[in-house]
Amino acid sequence: PLLGEPTPNPLSDLSLAILKAALFMGAMFFLGTRLIPWVIERIAKTRSQELFLLTSIAIVLGTASATHLFGLSLALGAFVAGLVISESKFGTQVLAGVMPLRDIFVLLFFVSIGMLTDPRFVAQNLALVALVVAIIVVSKWVFSSLATGLAGYDGRTSFLTGVGLIQIGEFSFLLARQGLDLNIISDQVYTLILASAMITILLTPMAMTGSPLLYNSLRVLPPLRHLLDSRTAPRVIGKPGRLTNHAVVCGFGDVSRHLVSVLRQRDFACLIIDLDPYVIEELRRQGVPCIYGDASNPY
């Protein structure tokens, strides 16, 4: 906003904005590690999936509204609240509950973006649009592949990850709209961003389909062969003793308890999924791998 509304003392305004953001992050750190997990746990113990889902949504929307009142963006509040919930021990069930809602909102979002795109602008500025699309695709492919490679994955995985992320990100629409509202960018630049974004979104599935052919074609080039054929073992991210080749037990009733006991006697690793928070709490105390959630949920 400082770029669109010049003030006599921009340094002071910028410092105030940074202070607000720091106070908000500090408050969210406290609430996210203390209050919100406590609330979600109490709601989970009611065994009501509807109340559990409504509480999760209310936390996200409430946090977004609070950030807006605090002078920050709604998107930032929703993003931070989502991170807080996803990092809790009930994050898996929350994700399963909101997946259908996510699909609906994603559909509405991209349909809305498509309706805002002006085909006449693309036809009249074909060279400019093609240049911007090329910059987005190449830069996103390079940086995404590089980041994946630095994380320890092999050349093929890094290459395919980059191909799958060549489309422009959703936050670019929010930034572009904010820039337009503040008169930082013109209508022409905004339309250019929308058109380029839609084209990259359409290109991504086609690029994924043709990625094996492109990968094999690039391997012919000597400078790229070594990078694409690298077989560095991926680093394990998470806790040591990660489960592999394990049995997944859905529900932890009397029969399942006996089954898990027999499996563990025979040195089979088990992961238990149950919707009773008391059961999950007891399993966590015993050090048994478990997930709070509804095993019948397809998500």
Secondary structure per residue as TSV (DSSP state, phi and psi in degrees):
chain	resnum	aa	ss	phi	psi
A	1	P	-	360.0	-28.8
A	2	L	T	-63.9	-28.1
A	3	L	T	-73.1	-29.9
A	4	G	T	-91.6	-21.2
A	5	E	S	-129.8	81.2
A	6	P	-	-56.2	136.3
A	7	T	-	-121.6	160.2
A	8	P	S	-61.1	-31.1
A	9	N	-	-131.0	75.7
A	10	P	H	-64.2	-31.8
A	11	L	H	-63.4	-40.6
A	12	S	H	-64.9	-43.9
A	13	D	H	-65.0	-39.1
A	14	L	H	-66.1	-40.8
A	15	S	H	-63.3	-39.5
A	16	L	H	-65.0	-40.6
A	17	A	H	-63.9	-41.0
A	18	I	H	-65.9	-39.0
A	19	L	H	-63.6	-43.2
A	20	K	H	-60.4	-45.1
A	21	A	H	-63.3	-39.3
A	22	A	H	-66.5	-42.0
A	23	L	H	-63.3	-40.8
A	24	F	H	-63.5	-45.4
A	25	M	H	-64.7	-37.2
A	26	G	H	-64.7	-42.5
A	27	A	H	-64.9	-41.0
A	28	M	H	-68.0	-32.5
A	29	F	H	-64.4	-43.2
A	30	F	H	-66.4	-49.0
A	31	L	I	-65.8	-37.6
A	32	G	I	-71.0	-26.9
A	33	T	I	-98.1	-16.8
A	34	R	I	-118.2	-65.6
A	35	L	I	-75.8	-50.7
A	36	I	H	-62.6	-46.3
A	37	P	H	-60.4	-35.4
A	38	W	H	-64.6	-43.3
A	39	V	H	-64.6	-46.9
A	40	I	H	-62.4	-39.3
A	41	E	H	-64.2	-41.7
A	42	R	H	-65.0	-39.3
A	43	I	H	-68.0	-38.7
A	44	A	H	-62.6	-33.5
A	45	K	T	-72.6	-9.7
A	46	T	T	-76.9	-12.8
A	47	R	T	63.4	21.0
A	48	S	-	-102.9	110.1
A	49	Q	H	-67.9	-35.1
A	50	E	H	-64.8	-45.7
A	51	L	H	-65.7	-36.2
A	52	F	H	-62.5	-45.3
A	53	L	H	-67.4	-43.6
A	54	L	H	-62.9	-39.1
A	55	T	H	-63.9	-42.3
A	56	S	H	-61.6	-45.0
A	57	I	H	-65.5	-40.2
A	58	A	H	-63.4	-36.8
A	59	I	H	-64.4	-44.0
A	60	V	H	-65.8	-49.1
A	61	L	H	-65.9	-37.9
A	62	G	H	-65.2	-41.2
A	63	T	H	-65.6	-40.6
A	64	A	H	-62.0	-41.9
A	65	S	H	-65.9	-38.2
A	66	A	H	-64.7	-40.8
A	67	T	H	-65.7	-35.9
A	68	H	H	-64.4	-43.2
A	69	L	H	-66.6	-26.9
A	70	F	T	-81.1	-5.7
A	71	G	T	96.4	7.4
A	72	L	S	-106.7	178.5
A	73	S	-	-83.9	152.2
A	74	L	H	-61.2	-40.1
A	75	A	H	-61.5	-39.3
A	76	L	H	-63.7	-44.2
A	77	G	H	-63.2	-44.7
A	78	A	H	-64.6	-38.2
A	79	F	H	-64.0	-47.6
A	80	V	H	-65.9	-41.8
A	81	A	H	-62.5	-39.4
A	82	G	H	-63.0	-39.6
A	83	L	H	-62.8	-43.0
A	84	V	H	-61.7	-46.0
A	85	I	H	-68.3	-41.0
A	86	S	H	-65.5	-27.3
A	87	E	T	-84.2	-7.9
A	88	S	S	-77.9	167.2
A	89	K	T	-72.7	-7.7
A	90	F	T	-103.5	9.6
A	91	G	H	-61.5	-34.9
A	92	T	H	-62.9	-44.8
A	93	Q	H	-69.8	-36.3
A	94	V	H	-61.6	-44.5
A	95	L	H	-61.2	-43.0
A	96	A	H	-63.3	-34.4
A	97	G	H	-73.6	-33.4
A	98	V	H	-94.3	-4.5
A	99	M	H	-56.9	-46.2
A	100	P	H	-61.0	-38.3
A	101	L	H	-65.4	-38.6
A	102	R	H	-61.7	-43.3
A	103	D	H	-61.2	-40.1
A	104	I	H	-66.1	-46.2
A	105	F	H	-67.3	-37.3
A	106	V	H	-63.3	-42.0
A	107	L	H	-60.9	-48.6
A	108	L	H	-62.0	-39.2
A	109	F	H	-62.2	-51.6
A	110	F	H	-74.5	-30.8
A	111	V	H	-64.2	-40.6
A	112	S	H	-63.7	-42.5
A	113	I	H	-63.1	-41.9
A	114	G	H	-62.5	-36.7
A	115	M	H	-70.8	-25.1
A	116	L	H	-81.0	-17.7
A	117	T	-	-72.9	135.6
A	118	D	-	-103.0	107.0
A	119	P	H	-61.1	-31.8
A	120	R	H	-65.0	-35.8
A	121	F	H	-63.6	-40.6
A	122	V	H	-63.8	-43.6
A	123	A	H	-65.9	-36.0
A	124	Q	H	-81.6	-19.8
A	125	N	T	-128.4	45.5
A	126	L	H	-60.0	-44.1
A	127	A	H	-64.7	-43.6
A	128	L	H	-65.1	-44.5
A	129	V	H	-62.4	-42.6
A	130	A	H	-62.6	-39.2
A	131	L	H	-64.4	-45.5
A	132	V	H	-65.1	-41.5
A	133	V	H	-61.2	-42.8
A	134	A	H	-62.9	-41.1
A	135	I	H	-63.5	-44.1
A	136	I	H	-62.9	-49.2
A	137	V	H	-63.2	-48.5
A	138	V	H	-67.3	-46.1
A	139	S	H	-65.9	-41.3
A	140	K	H	-68.3	-37.7
A	141	W	H	-65.1	-44.0
A	142	V	H	-64.8	-51.0
A	143	F	H	-69.8	-37.5
A	144	S	H	-67.4	-41.8
A	145	S	H	-65.2	-41.5
A	146	L	H	-63.8	-44.3
A	147	A	H	-63.4	-40.4
A	148	T	H	-66.7	-40.2
A	149	G	H	-64.7	-40.5
A	150	L	H	-66.9	-24.0
A	151	A	T	-76.2	-5.6
A	152	G	T	105.6	8.4
A	153	Y	-	-90.2	159.8
A	154	D	-	-74.1	173.7
A	155	G	H	-63.4	-40.5
A	156	R	H	-65.2	-45.1
A	157	T	H	-62.7	-43.0
A	158	S	H	-62.5	-42.7
A	159	F	H	-62.6	-47.8
A	160	L	H	-67.9	-33.8
A	161	T	H	-63.8	-42.9
A	162	G	H	-62.5	-40.6
A	163	V	H	-63.5	-38.1
A	164	G	H	-74.5	-8.6
A	165	L	T	-120.4	27.9
A	166	I	-	-77.8	-14.3
A	167	Q	S	-76.8	157.5
A	168	I	-	-72.4	149.1
A	169	G	-	-79.3	157.5
A	170	E	T	-64.6	-30.9
A	171	F	H	-67.5	-18.9
A	172	S	H	-64.4	-34.0
A	173	F	H	-65.2	-41.0
A	174	L	H	-64.7	-43.0
A	175	L	H	-65.1	-42.3
A	176	A	H	-64.4	-42.4
A	177	R	H	-64.9	-41.4
A	178	Q	H	-63.2	-41.2
A	179	G	H	-64.0	-36.8
A	180	L	H	-68.0	-43.1
A	181	D	H	-63.8	-30.6
A	182	L	T	-94.5	6.6
A	183	N	T	62.3	27.8
A	184	I	S	-82.5	-35.8
A	185	I	S	-120.8	158.2
A	186	S	-	-88.4	170.0
A	187	D	H	-60.6	-35.4
A	188	Q	H	-65.8	-43.2
A	189	V	H	-65.5	-40.8
A	190	Y	H	-62.0	-45.5
A	191	T	H	-64.2	-36.6
A	192	L	H	-63.0	-41.9
A	193	I	H	-64.3	-44.7
A	194	L	H	-62.1	-46.5
A	195	A	H	-62.9	-44.4
A	196	S	H	-64.6	-39.2
A	197	A	H	-63.3	-45.8
A	198	M	H	-63.8	-38.5
A	199	I	H	-66.3	-42.0
A	200	T	H	-65.9	-34.7
A	201	I	H	-65.1	-40.0
A	202	L	H	-70.6	-30.7
A	203	L	H	-74.3	-28.3
A	204	T	H	-58.5	-52.3
A	205	P	H	-62.7	-34.2
A	206	M	H	-67.6	-38.4
A	207	A	H	-65.9	-39.0
A	208	M	H	-64.9	-38.7
A	209	T	H	-64.5	-40.1
A	210	G	H	-92.5	5.4
A	211	S	H	-62.8	-38.3
A	212	P	H	-61.0	-41.6
A	213	L	H	-65.5	-42.8
A	214	L	H	-64.3	-40.0
A	215	Y	H	-61.6	-46.8
A	216	N	H	-66.7	-32.9
A	217	S	H	-68.7	-41.1
A	218	L	H	-72.1	-25.6
A	219	R	H	-67.0	-19.8
A	220	V	T	-69.4	-28.2
A	221	L	S	-75.2	122.4
A	222	P	H	-55.4	-41.9
A	223	P	H	-63.0	-28.2
A	224	L	H	-97.1	-15.3
A	225	R	H	-60.8	-43.3
A	226	H	H	-64.3	-42.3
A	227	L	H	-66.8	-44.8
A	228	L	H	-72.9	-25.9
A	229	D	T	-94.3	4.3
A	230	S	-	-62.1	144.0
A	231	R	-	-127.2	42.3
A	232	T	-	-65.2	130.4
A	233	A	-	-67.6	133.1
A	234	P	-	-66.5	142.4
A	235	R	-	-73.7	139.0
A	236	V	-	-78.4	120.7
A	237	I	-	-101.5	123.9
A	238	G	S	128.3	-160.8
A	239	K	S	-79.5	149.7
A	240	P	S	-65.9	159.3
A	241	G	S	76.1	35.3
A	242	R	-	-64.2	140.9
A	243	L	-	-72.2	135.4
A	244	T	-	-141.1	146.0
A	245	N	S	51.5	46.0
A	246	H	-	-106.8	162.4
A	247	A	E	-90.2	139.9
A	248	V	E	-106.1	118.4
A	249	V	E	-104.1	117.9
A	250	C	E	-93.6	106.8
A	251	G	-	90.8	149.6
A	252	F	-	-133.0	59.0
A	253	G	S	-85.8	-162.9
A	254	D	H	-62.7	-44.3
A	255	V	H	-66.1	-41.8
A	256	S	H	-66.2	-36.7
A	257	R	H	-60.0	-43.6
A	258	H	H	-66.6	-39.9
A	259	L	H	-63.1	-45.5
A	260	V	H	-63.2	-39.5
A	261	S	H	-61.2	-43.3
A	262	V	H	-66.3	-42.8
A	263	L	H	-63.2	-42.9
A	264	R	H	-68.7	-31.7
A	265	Q	H	-64.5	-27.0
A	266	R	T	-101.2	18.7
A	267	D	T	62.8	33.5
A	268	F	-	-95.0	130.0
A	269	A	-	-75.5	144.4
A	270	C	E	-131.3	143.3
A	271	L	E	-120.5	124.5
A	272	I	E	-106.1	132.4
A	273	I	E	-115.3	123.7
A	274	D	E	-147.7	151.7
A	275	L	S	-98.3	2.2
A	276	D	-	-96.1	111.9
A	277	P	H	-63.4	-27.7
A	278	Y	H	-67.0	-40.7
A	279	V	H	-64.8	-44.4
A	280	I	H	-62.8	-40.5
A	281	E	H	-63.2	-41.0
A	282	E	H	-67.9	-40.2
A	283	L	H	-64.8	-37.9
A	284	R	H	-65.6	-37.8
A	285	R	H	-63.8	-32.5
A	286	Q	T	-84.3	-4.7
A	287	G	T	77.9	21.1
A	288	V	-	-88.1	128.5
A	289	P	-	-59.7	126.4
A	290	C	E	-154.5	159.7
A	291	I	E	-134.1	131.9
A	292	Y	E	-80.9	123.1
A	293	G	S	169.3	170.5
A	294	D	-	-94.0	110.9
A	295	A	T	-66.9	-19.1
A	296	S	T	-83.1	-8.4
A	297	N	-	-74.9	123.0
A	298	P	-	-65.8	-17.5
A	299	Y	-	-86.0	360.0
